[in-house]
Amino acid sequence: MKKSILILGLAAAVLMGACQQFKTGEGGLQYQIVKDNGQAKAQAGDLLSIAMTVKTDRDSLLSSTYKIGLPQIINIAPDSVPGLYAGDYNSMFKLLGEGDSAVFKLDLDTMAAKTMQPKPDFADKYIIFNVKVNRHFKKGELTDSALYAEVNTYFEAEIEKLKQAEAGKISKYIADNNLEPLKTASGLQYVIVEEGTGEKPTPGDTVQVNYTGALTSGDVFDTSVKEIAEKNNIFNPMRPYEPAKFAIGVRQVIPGWDEGLLLLPKGSKAKLIIPSELGYGERGDMRGTIPPFAPLVFDIELVDVLKPAAPDSTAN
């Protein structure tokens, strides 16, 4: 009896392993359908709402819709579009329908050969896409305007979910980190980690600030500190890593910074918890790293406060 159970168990393991193997498609595309929901697959002209992570075969994360909290909309292009080829990015999504999920390995050698572009140096052989389809918008007989109106309605509902979730994100962040922040009338919350001994800036002063900005999930999106940038895989060799320098209180930065920095003496270190109304609002940032209605957390150090130059009394 025990021997029979063992044999059945081994057989199940072999079958499971076979199901997990990648298949090879055209252009060297490797794919594994994790879940087939039995729905119609995407065709040219359709749009898909997807959740997706993109990694290199060195396990470096390139992008994730889960970090942003919004799905990505994919437009399925016709094969006749210049630059497309069998086994490319567009090909992947034609294997999927609503409710499906899959893992794809895009062959970089094929991509380089077909597009006549250099092979990227951040991966060896593949870029890996882990995809889940939330919604399938079928073009069918719909006009373009009708199709995109349907997508816009869907996307607006997704953004509304972010809006409704904002207060909970702030509360959870404060509780998870055992913080007791002070709160201003505008909704800005802040914790003084180390109070400086210098004077506070006033509107029109120029300040120099070291900072690290993150979502309440902990995902760092920007920093002036090189070591932190490297640690969080956002290092950019084209930018200087040094304190940011700007005039305070004159709308050169987001309102949460203008208000928060005016509260701090020179030399202070603080944590600012900024609601979206004082940050990037209902649109998010242009780079797509900060979603709509995203509360932000900035760890800042007010390095210096520079007063405006006094007018030259000898000038005519």
Residue pairs with C-beta under 8 A, 6 or more apart in sequence:
20 32
21 32
22 30
22 31
22 32
22 103
22 105
23 30
23 31
23 32
24 30
25 31
25 86
25 87
25 91
25 95
26 86
26 87
26 91
27 85
27 86
27 87
27 88
27 91
27 107
27 110
27 114
28 87
28 107
28 109
28 110
29 87
29 88
29 91
29 92
29 104
29 105
29 106
29 107
29 110
30 104
30 105
30 107
30 126
31 92
31 95
31 102
31 103
31 104
31 105
32 102
32 103
32 104
33 95
33 100
33 101
33 102
34 101
34 102
34 103
35 99
35 100
35 101
35 102
36 100
37 97
37 98
37 99
37 100
38 97
39 97
39 98
39 99
39 100
39 136
40 97
40 136
40 138
41 94
41 95
41 96
41 97
42 48
42 76
42 93
42 94
42 96
42 97
42 136
43 76
43 94
43 138
43 139
44 76
44 77
44 78
44 79
44 139
45 76
45 78
45 139
45 147
46 76
46 136
46 137
46 138
46 139
47 73
47 74
47 75
47 76
47 136
47 137
47 139
47 147
47 151
48 73
48 74
48 76
48 93
48 96
48 133
48 134
48 135
48 136
48 137
49 71
49 72
49 73
49 74
49 133
49 134
49 135
49 136
49 137
49 151
49 154
49 155
50 65
50 71
50 72
50 73
50 74
50 93
50 131
50 132
50 133
50 134
51 65
51 66
51 71
51 72
51 131
51 132
51 134
52 63
52 64
52 65
52 72
52 129
52 130
52 131
52 132
53 61
53 63
53 64
53 65
53 66
53 129
53 130
54 61
54 62
54 63
54 64
54 127
54 128
54 129
55 61
55 62
55 127
55 128
55 130
56 62
56 122
56 123
56 124
56 126
56 127
56 128
57 105
57 123
57 124
57 125
57 126
57 127
57 128
58 122
58 123
58 124
60 122
60 123
60 233
61 233
62 122
62 127
65 71
65 72
67 215
67 217
67 219
68 288
68 289
68 291
69 162
69 165
69 291
69 294
70 155
70 158
70 159
70 162
70 291
70 292
71 134
71 135
71 155
71 158
73 151
73 155
74 93
76 90
76 93
76 94
77 84
77 90
79 90
81 90
83 115
84 90
84 91
85 91
85 110
85 114
85 115
87 106
87 107
87 110
88 106
88 111
88 114
89 106
92 102
92 104
92 106
92 129
92 131
93 131
95 102
96 102
96 131
96 133
97 133
97 136
98 133
98 134
98 135
98 136
99 133
100 132
100 133
101 130
101 131
101 132
101 133
102 130
102 131
103 128
103 129
103 130
103 131
104 128
104 129
104 131
105 125
105 126
105 127
105 128
105 129
106 126
106 127
106 128
106 129
107 125
107 126
108 119
108 120
108 123
108 125
108 126
108 127
109 119
109 125
111 117
111 119
112 118
112 119
135 154
137 147
137 150
137 151
137 154
139 147
142 150
159 282
159 292
159 293
162 291
162 292
162 293
162 294
163 282
163 292
163 293
165 293
166 275
166 276
166 293
166 294
166 295
169 216
169 295
170 189
170 216
170 273
170 275
170 295
172 216
173 179
173 216
173 273
173 295
173 297
174 181
174 189
174 273
179 191
179 271
179 273
180 191
181 189
181 190
181 191
181 271
181 273
182 189
182 190
182 191
182 192
183 189
184 190
184 259
184 263
186 255
186 259
186 277
186 278
187 275
187 277
187 278
188 256
188 259
188 260
188 272
188 273
188 274
188 275
188 278
189 272
189 273
190 260
190 263
190 270
190 271
190 272
190 273
191 270
191 271
191 273
192 264
192 268
192 269
192 270
193 269
193 270
193 271
193 299
194 267
194 268
194 269
194 270
195 264
195 265
195 267
195 268
196 264
196 265
196 266
196 267
196 268
196 269
196 302
197 265
197 266
197 267
198 265
198 266
198 267
198 305
199 265
199 266
199 305
200 262
200 263
200 264
200 265
200 266
200 305
201 207
201 248
201 249
201 261
201 262
201 264
201 266
201 302
201 305
202 249
202 262
203 248
203 249
203 250
203 262
204 247
204 248
204 249
204 250
204 308
205 247
205 248
205 249
205 305
205 306
205 307
205 308
206 245
206 246
206 247
206 248
206 305
206 306
206 308
207 245
207 246
207 247
207 248
207 261
207 302
207 303
207 304
207 305
207 306
208 243
208 244
208 245
208 302
208 303
208 304
208 305
208 306
209 224
209 243
209 244
209 245
209 246
209 261
209 300
209 301
209 302
209 303
210 224
210 225
210 243
210 244
210 300
210 301
210 303
211 222
211 223
211 224
211 244
211 298
211 299
211 300
211 301
212 220
212 222
212 223
212 224
212 225
212 228
212 298
212 299
212 300
213 220
213 221
213 222
213 223
213 296
213 297
213 298
214 220
214 221
214 296
214 297
214 298
214 299
215 221
215 290
215 294
215 295
215 296
215 297
216 294
216 295
216 296
216 297
219 232
220 228
220 232
220 234
221 234
221 289
221 290
222 234
222 289
223 229
223 232
223 234
223 241
224 241
224 242
224 243
224 244
225 241
226 235
226 241
229 235
229 236
229 241
243 301
243 303
243 304
246 252
246 253
248 257
248 258
248 261
248 262
249 258
249 262
250 258
251 258
254 274
254 278
254 279
254 280
255 277
255 278
255 279
256 272
256 274
256 275
256 278
256 279
256 296
256 298
257 272
257 274
257 298
259 278
260 270
260 272
260 274
260 298
260 300
261 300
261 302
264 270
264 302
265 302
266 302
266 303
266 304
266 305
267 302
267 303
268 301
268 302
269 299
269 300
269 301
269 302
270 299
270 300
270 302
271 297
271 298
271 299
271 300
272 296
272 297
272 298
272 300
273 295
273 296
273 297
274 295
274 296
274 297
274 298
275 295
276 282
276 292
276 293
276 294
276 295
276 296
279 290
279 294
279 295
279 296
280 290
280 292
280 294
280 296
281 292
281 293
282 292
282 293
283 292
284 290
284 291
284 292
284 294
290 296
